[in-house]
């Protein structure tokens, strides 16, 4: 069994497929550039994570339901 790297974005759960630093790309990932990369990596979205200066290539976990846990 593999360990999943998951993130929660606006009540949707995503599996992080790949992370790349901003410096890996000479242009911003938007428009046609982003679409080509999304097809290549088989992901649904490319998210910018400002605290770590990384792009997250993520795939939606469709059957997941995010609930708050309060002990």
Biopython code that builds the backbone (N, CA, C, O; Angstrom):
import numpy as np
from Bio.PDB.StructureBuilder import StructureBuilder

atoms = [
    (1, "UNK", "N", (0.844, -1.162, 0.000)),
    (1, "UNK", "CA", (0.000, 0.000, 0.000)),
    (1, "UNK", "C", (0.901, 1.241, 0.000)),
    (1, "UNK", "O", (1.894, 1.296, 0.724)),
    (2, "UNK", "N", (0.541, 2.231, -0.819)),
    (2, "UNK", "CA", (1.351, 3.449, -0.866)),
    (2, "UNK", "C", (0.759, 4.530, 0.020)),
    (2, "UNK", "O", (-0.453, 4.594, 0.222)),
    (3, "UNK", "N", (1.624, 5.369, 0.541)),
    (3, "UNK", "CA", (1.209, 6.478, 1.380)),
    (3, "UNK", "C", (0.817, 7.650, 0.480)),
    (3, "UNK", "O", (1.559, 8.007, -0.435)),
    (4, "UNK", "N", (-0.339, 8.244, 0.737)),
    (4, "UNK", "CA", (-0.823, 9.359, -0.068)),
    (4, "UNK", "C", (-0.463, 10.683, 0.597)),
    (4, "UNK", "O", (-0.536, 10.821, 1.819)),
    (5, "UNK", "N", (-0.079, 11.643, -0.216)),
    (5, "UNK", "CA", (0.148, 12.998, 0.257)),
    (5, "UNK", "C", (-1.102, 13.788, -0.106)),
    (5, "UNK", "O", (-1.322, 14.105, -1.275)),
    (6, "UNK", "N", (-1.924, 14.107, 0.897)),
    (6, "UNK", "CA", (-3.217, 14.732, 0.657)),
    (6, "UNK", "C", (-3.243, 16.161, 1.181)),
    (6, "UNK", "O", (-2.612, 16.484, 2.187)),
    (7, "UNK", "N", (-3.996, 17.020, 0.470)),
    (7, "UNK", "CA", (-4.227, 18.378, 0.945)),
    (7, "UNK", "C", (-5.709, 18.693, 0.808)),
    (7, "UNK", "O", (-6.389, 18.163, -0.070)),
    (8, "UNK", "N", (-6.199, 19.555, 1.680)),
    (8, "UNK", "CA", (-7.596, 19.961, 1.689)),
    (8, "UNK", "C", (-7.677, 21.390, 1.163)),
    (8, "UNK", "O", (-7.065, 22.297, 1.728)),
    (9, "UNK", "N", (-8.433, 21.594, 0.082)),
    (9, "UNK", "CA", (-8.613, 22.923, -0.507)),
    (9, "UNK", "C", (-10.116, 23.161, -0.661)),
    (9, "UNK", "O", (-10.791, 22.458, -1.413)),
    (10, "UNK", "N", (-10.622, 24.145, 0.051)),
    (10, "UNK", "CA", (-12.050, 24.512, 0.011)),
    (10, "UNK", "C", (-12.980, 23.296, 0.029)),
    (10, "UNK", "O", (-13.783, 23.100, -0.884)),
    (11, "UNK", "N", (-12.860, 22.498, 1.067)),
    (11, "UNK", "CA", (-13.708, 21.320, 1.289)),
    (11, "UNK", "C", (-13.588, 20.246, 0.212)),
    (11, "UNK", "O", (-14.475, 19.402, 0.084)),
    (12, "UNK", "N", (-12.522, 20.265, -0.551)),
    (12, "UNK", "CA", (-12.234, 19.190, -1.501)),
    (12, "UNK", "C", (-10.871, 18.606, -1.147)),
    (12, "UNK", "O", (-9.953, 19.327, -0.757)),
    (13, "UNK", "N", (-10.757, 17.309, -1.288)),
    (13, "UNK", "CA", (-9.522, 16.624, -0.944)),
    (13, "UNK", "C", (-8.755, 16.291, -2.221)),
    (13, "UNK", "O", (-9.321, 15.747, -3.169)),
    (14, "UNK", "N", (-7.464, 16.621, -2.238)),
    (14, "UNK", "CA", (-6.619, 16.381, -3.397)),
    (14, "UNK", "C", (-5.410, 15.548, -3.011)),
    (14, "UNK", "O", (-4.852, 15.701, -1.925)),
    (15, "UNK", "N", (-5.016, 14.666, -3.915)),
    (15, "UNK", "CA", (-3.772, 13.914, -3.768)),
    (15, "UNK", "C", (-2.690, 14.683, -4.514)),
    (15, "UNK", "O", (-2.861, 15.033, -5.681)),
    (16, "UNK", "N", (-1.581, 14.942, -3.840)),
    (16, "UNK", "CA", (-0.459, 15.636, -4.477)),
    (16, "UNK", "C", (0.339, 14.599, -5.264)),
    (16, "UNK", "O", (0.899, 13.668, -4.685)),
    (17, "UNK", "N", (0.389, 14.764, -6.581)),
    (17, "UNK", "CA", (1.087, 13.843, -7.462)),
    (17, "UNK", "C", (2.558, 14.232, -7.590)),
    (17, "UNK", "O", (3.442, 13.375, -7.583)),
    (18, "UNK", "N", (2.805, 15.538, -7.707)),
    (18, "UNK", "CA", (4.176, 16.019, -7.917)),
    (18, "UNK", "C", (4.297, 17.436, -7.349)),
    (18, "UNK", "O", (3.340, 18.209, -7.372)),
    (19, "UNK", "N", (5.484, 17.761, -6.843)),
    (19, "UNK", "CA", (5.782, 19.117, -6.381)),
    (19, "UNK", "C", (6.996, 19.624, -7.147)),
    (19, "UNK", "O", (7.963, 18.894, -7.365)),
    (20, "UNK", "N", (6.927, 20.904, -7.557)),
    (20, "UNK", "CA", (8.054, 21.535, -8.234)),
    (20, "UNK", "C", (8.264, 22.929, -7.654)),
    (20, "UNK", "O", (7.289, 23.637, -7.399)),
    (21, "UNK", "N", (9.505, 23.337, -7.439)),
    (21, "UNK", "CA", (9.748, 24.714, -6.985)),
    (21, "UNK", "C", (9.426, 25.706, -8.092)),
    (21, "UNK", "O", (9.512, 25.381, -9.277)),
    (22, "UNK", "N", (9.054, 26.920, -7.694)),
    (22, "UNK", "CA", (8.764, 27.970, -8.678)),
    (22, "UNK", "C", (9.919, 28.157, -9.645)),
    (22, "UNK", "O", (9.703, 28.411, -10.830)),
    (23, "UNK", "N", (11.148, 28.034, -9.148)),
    (23, "UNK", "CA", (12.338, 28.306, -9.958)),
    (23, "UNK", "C", (12.550, 27.302, -11.082)),
    (23, "UNK", "O", (13.353, 27.547, -11.982)),
    (24, "UNK", "N", (11.849, 26.188, -11.045)),
    (24, "UNK", "CA", (11.981, 25.180, -12.107)),
    (24, "UNK", "C", (11.402, 25.675, -13.432)),
    (24, "UNK", "O", (11.766, 25.177, -14.497)),
    (25, "UNK", "N", (10.507, 26.649, -13.364)),
    (25, "UNK", "CA", (9.827, 27.149, -14.553)),
    (25, "UNK", "C", (10.220, 28.604, -14.826)),
    (25, "UNK", "O", (10.313, 29.417, -13.906)),
    (26, "UNK", "N", (10.443, 28.909, -16.080)),
    (26, "UNK", "CA", (10.821, 30.274, -16.463)),
    (26, "UNK", "C", (9.612, 31.162, -16.692)),
    (26, "UNK", "O", (9.734, 32.387, -16.683)),
    (27, "UNK", "N", (8.446, 30.563, -16.898)),
    (27, "UNK", "CA", (7.203, 31.308, -17.074)),
    (27, "UNK", "C", (6.203, 30.841, -16.027)),
    (27, "UNK", "O", (6.337, 29.751, -15.472)),
    (28, "UNK", "N", (5.196, 31.676, -15.760)),
    (28, "UNK", "CA", (4.161, 31.271, -14.817)),
    (28, "UNK", "C", (3.302, 30.187, -15.437)),
    (28, "UNK", "O", (3.038, 30.198, -16.640)),
    (29, "UNK", "N", (2.871, 29.257, -14.612)),
    (29, "UNK", "CA", (2.051, 28.152, -15.100)),
    (29, "UNK", "C", (0.596, 28.577, -15.157)),
    (29, "UNK", "O", (-0.132, 28.491, -14.168)),
    (30, "UNK", "N", (0.184, 29.038, -16.332)),
    (30, "UNK", "CA", (-1.201, 29.426, -16.553)),
    (30, "UNK", "C", (-1.521, 29.245, -18.024)),
    (30, "UNK", "O", (-0.627, 29.162, -18.866)),
    (31, "UNK", "N", (-2.807, 29.188, -18.319)),
    (31, "UNK", "CA", (-3.241, 29.073, -19.703)),
    (31, "UNK", "C", (-2.783, 27.788, -20.374)),
    (31, "UNK", "O", (-2.882, 26.703, -19.800)),
    (32, "UNK", "N", (-2.283, 27.924, -21.592)),
    (32, "UNK", "CA", (-1.884, 26.774, -22.395)),
    (32, "UNK", "C", (-0.727, 25.998, -21.764)),
    (32, "UNK", "O", (-0.686, 24.770, -21.847)),
    (33, "UNK", "N", (0.214, 26.709, -21.132)),
    (33, "UNK", "CA", (1.339, 26.035, -20.468)),
    (33, "UNK", "C", (0.841, 25.087, -19.378)),
    (33, "UNK", "O", (1.315, 23.957, -19.263)),
    (34, "UNK", "N", (-0.106, 25.553, -18.590)),
    (34, "UNK", "CA", (-0.646, 24.727, -17.511)),
    (34, "UNK", "C", (-1.428, 23.542, -18.064)),
    (34, "UNK", "O", (-1.331, 22.435, -17.535)),
    (35, "UNK", "N", (-2.196, 23.763, -19.116)),
    (35, "UNK", "CA", (-3.000, 22.682, -19.691)),
    (35, "UNK", "C", (-2.116, 21.549, -20.217)),
    (35, "UNK", "O", (-2.427, 20.374, -20.023)),
    (36, "UNK", "N", (-1.034, 21.900, -20.871)),
    (36, "UNK", "CA", (-0.111, 20.882, -21.391)),
    (36, "UNK", "C", (0.484, 20.066, -20.256)),
    (36, "UNK", "O", (0.556, 18.840, -20.346)),
    (37, "UNK", "N", (0.913, 20.735, -19.182)),
    (37, "UNK", "CA", (1.492, 20.025, -18.044)),
    (37, "UNK", "C", (0.457, 19.171, -17.314)),
    (37, "UNK", "O", (0.776, 18.080, -16.843)),
    (38, "UNK", "N", (-0.785, 19.662, -17.217)),
    (38, "UNK", "CA", (-1.836, 18.869, -16.572)),
    (38, "UNK", "C", (-2.097, 17.582, -17.347)),
    (38, "UNK", "O", (-2.289, 16.526, -16.746)),
    (39, "UNK", "N", (-2.106, 17.662, -18.655)),
    (39, "UNK", "CA", (-2.286, 16.458, -19.470)),
    (39, "UNK", "C", (-1.106, 15.506, -19.312)),
    (39, "UNK", "O", (-1.293, 14.295, -19.193)),
    (40, "UNK", "N", (0.094, 16.044, -19.311)),
    (40, "UNK", "CA", (1.304, 15.215, -19.213)),
    (40, "UNK", "C", (1.359, 14.448, -17.887)),
    (40, "UNK", "O", (1.698, 13.264, -17.871)),
    (41, "UNK", "N", (1.031, 15.110, -16.784)),
    (41, "UNK", "CA", (1.103, 14.479, -15.464)),
    (41, "UNK", "C", (-0.204, 13.816, -15.047)),
    (41, "UNK", "O", (-0.247, 13.141, -14.018)),
    (42, "UNK", "N", (-1.273, 13.993, -15.826)),
    (42, "UNK", "CA", (-2.553, 13.367, -15.507)),
    (42, "UNK", "C", (-3.190, 13.916, -14.249)),
    (42, "UNK", "O", (-3.731, 13.161, -13.441)),
    (43, "UNK", "N", (-3.127, 15.240, -14.077)),
    (43, "UNK", "CA", (-3.673, 15.868, -12.873)),
    (43, "UNK", "C", (-4.853, 16.762, -13.230)),
    (43, "UNK", "O", (-5.071, 17.104, -14.392)),
    (44, "UNK", "N", (-5.611, 17.133, -12.194)),
    (44, "UNK", "CA", (-6.778, 17.987, -12.381)),
    (44, "UNK", "C", (-6.443, 19.467, -12.247)),
    (44, "UNK", "O", (-7.025, 20.303, -12.939)),
    (45, "UNK", "N", (-5.505, 19.793, -11.357)),
    (45, "UNK", "CA", (-5.167, 21.187, -11.089)),
    (45, "UNK", "C", (-3.677, 21.339, -10.816)),
    (45, "UNK", "O", (-2.987, 20.384, -10.457)),
    (46, "UNK", "N", (-3.204, 22.566, -10.998)),
    (46, "UNK", "CA", (-1.869, 22.951, -10.560)),
    (46, "UNK", "C", (-2.070, 24.098, -9.582)),
    (46, "UNK", "O", (-2.573, 25.159, -9.951)),
    (47, "UNK", "N", (-1.672, 23.878, -8.328)),
    (47, "UNK", "CA", (-1.875, 24.869, -7.280)),
    (47, "UNK", "C", (-0.548, 25.516, -6.892)),
    (47, "UNK", "O", (0.494, 24.860, -6.871)),
    (48, "UNK", "N", (-0.602, 26.797, -6.590)),
    (48, "UNK", "CA", (0.577, 27.503, -6.095)),
    (48, "UNK", "C", (0.564, 27.462, -4.578)),
    (48, "UNK", "O", (-0.443, 27.805, -3.959)),
    (49, "UNK", "N", (1.666, 27.048, -3.975)),
    (49, "UNK", "CA", (1.779, 27.014, -2.524)),
    (49, "UNK", "C", (2.832, 28.034, -2.124)),
    (49, "UNK", "O", (4.031, 27.757, -2.173)),
    (50, "UNK", "N", (2.378, 29.211, -1.729)),
    (50, "UNK", "CA", (3.279, 30.333, -1.455)),
    (50, "UNK", "C", (4.253, 30.100, -0.291)),
    (50, "UNK", "O", (5.415, 30.489, -0.401)),
    (51, "UNK", "N", (3.825, 29.481, 0.819)),
    (51, "UNK", "CA", (4.780, 29.313, 1.931)),
    (51, "UNK", "C", (6.037, 28.521, 1.552)),
    (51, "UNK", "O", (7.126, 28.818, 2.045)),
    (52, "UNK", "N", (5.893, 27.517, 0.682)),
    (52, "UNK", "CA", (7.062, 26.714, 0.300)),
    (52, "UNK", "C", (7.593, 27.069, -1.081)),
    (52, "UNK", "O", (8.571, 26.482, -1.543)),
    (53, "UNK", "N", (6.942, 28.044, -1.753)),
    (53, "UNK", "CA", (7.357, 28.470, -3.091)),
    (53, "UNK", "C", (7.362, 27.295, -4.075)),
    (53, "UNK", "O", (8.312, 27.108, -4.836)),
    (54, "UNK", "N", (6.278, 26.506, -4.042)),
    (54, "UNK", "CA", (6.170, 25.327, -4.892)),
    (54, "UNK", "C", (4.840, 25.317, -5.653)),
    (54, "UNK", "O", (3.846, 25.906, -5.226)),
    (55, "UNK", "N", (4.863, 24.632, -6.784)),
    (55, "UNK", "CA", (3.642, 24.281, -7.501)),
    (55, "UNK", "C", (3.285, 22.853, -7.095)),
    (55, "UNK", "O", (4.147, 21.974, -7.092)),
    (56, "UNK", "N", (2.026, 22.622, -6.754)),
    (56, "UNK", "CA", (1.531, 21.287, -6.444)),
    (56, "UNK", "C", (0.690, 20.822, -7.623)),
    (56, "UNK", "O", (-0.272, 21.489, -8.003)),
    (57, "UNK", "N", (1.045, 19.692, -8.198)),
    (57, "UNK", "CA", (0.259, 19.067, -9.256)),
    (57, "UNK", "C", (-0.646, 18.065, -8.547)),
    (57, "UNK", "O", (-0.167, 17.082, -7.981)),
    (58, "UNK", "N", (-1.958, 18.314, -8.577)),
    (58, "UNK", "CA", (-2.881, 17.538, -7.744)),
    (58, "UNK", "C", (-4.010, 16.908, -8.546)),
    (58, "UNK", "O", (-4.407, 17.379, -9.612)),
    (59, "UNK", "N", (-4.499, 15.826, -7.974)),
    (59, "UNK", "CA", (-5.627, 15.091, -8.556)),
    (59, "UNK", "C", (-6.731, 15.024, -7.498)),
    (59, "UNK", "O", (-6.468, 14.696, -6.341)),
    (60, "UNK", "N", (-7.960, 15.335, -7.897)),
    (60, "UNK", "CA", (-9.099, 15.325, -6.981)),
    (60, "UNK", "C", (-9.405, 13.906, -6.524)),
    (60, "UNK", "O", (-9.463, 12.980, -7.333)),
    (61, "UNK", "N", (-9.601, 13.743, -5.211)),
    (61, "UNK", "CA", (-10.060, 12.473, -4.653)),
    (61, "UNK", "C", (-11.576, 12.583, -4.605)),
    (61, "UNK", "O", (-12.130, 13.184, -3.685)),
    (62, "UNK", "N", (-12.245, 12.003, -5.596)),
    (62, "UNK", "CA", (-13.675, 12.242, -5.809)),
    (62, "UNK", "C", (-14.582, 11.654, -4.735)),
    (62, "UNK", "O", (-15.591, 12.268, -4.386)),
    (63, "UNK", "N", (-14.252, 10.498, -4.211)),
    (63, "UNK", "CA", (-15.141, 9.816, -3.279)),
    (63, "UNK", "C", (-14.914, 10.220, -1.830)),
    (63, "UNK", "O", (-15.516, 9.637, -0.928)),
    (64, "UNK", "N", (-14.063, 11.199, -1.593)),
    (64, "UNK", "CA", (-13.761, 11.612, -0.217)),
    (64, "UNK", "C", (-14.709, 12.706, 0.232)),
    (64, "UNK", "O", (-15.105, 13.573, -0.547)),
    (65, "UNK", "N", (-15.058, 12.644, 1.490)),
    (65, "UNK", "CA", (-15.879, 13.675, 2.095)),
    (65, "UNK", "C", (-15.091, 14.231, 3.268)),
    (65, "UNK", "O", (-14.683, 13.484, 4.158)),
    (66, "UNK", "N", (-14.876, 15.536, 3.272)),
    (66, "UNK", "CA", (-14.082, 16.170, 4.322)),
    (66, "UNK", "C", (-15.022, 16.581, 5.456)),
    (66, "UNK", "O", (-16.006, 17.290, 5.245)),
    (67, "UNK", "N", (-14.693, 16.117, 6.658)),
    (67, "UNK", "CA", (-15.477, 16.467, 7.842)),
    (67, "UNK", "C", (-14.524, 16.990, 8.898)),
    (67, "UNK", "O", (-13.371, 16.565, 8.973)),
    (68, "UNK", "N", (-15.001, 17.900, 9.701)),
    (68, "UNK", "CA", (-14.193, 18.420, 10.812)),
    (68, "UNK", "C", (-14.204, 17.407, 11.954)),
    (68, "UNK", "O", (-15.227, 16.791, 12.253)),
    (69, "UNK", "N", (-13.058, 17.255, 12.573)),
    (69, "UNK", "CA", (-12.948, 16.341, 13.712)),
    (69, "UNK", "C", (-12.775, 17.174, 14.974)),
    (69, "UNK", "O", (-11.837, 17.963, 15.090)),
    (70, "UNK", "N", (-13.680, 16.990, 15.904)),
    (70, "UNK", "CA", (-13.594, 17.707, 17.188)),
    (70, "UNK", "C", (-13.642, 16.681, 18.303)),
    (70, "UNK", "O", (-14.675, 16.055, 18.535)),
    (71, "UNK", "N", (-12.520, 16.508, 18.996)),
    (71, "UNK", "CA", (-12.488, 15.512, 20.088)),
    (71, "UNK", "C", (-13.309, 15.906, 21.293)),
    (71, "UNK", "O", (-13.366, 15.162, 22.272)),
]
sb = StructureBuilder()
sb.init_structure("model")
sb.init_model(0)
sb.init_chain("A")
sb.init_seg("    ")
for serial, (resi, resn, name, xyz) in enumerate(atoms, 1):
    if name == "N":
        sb.init_residue(resn, " ", resi, " ")
    sb.init_atom(name, np.array(xyz, "f"), 0.0, 1.0, " ", f" {name:<3s}", serial, name[0])
structure = sb.get_structure()
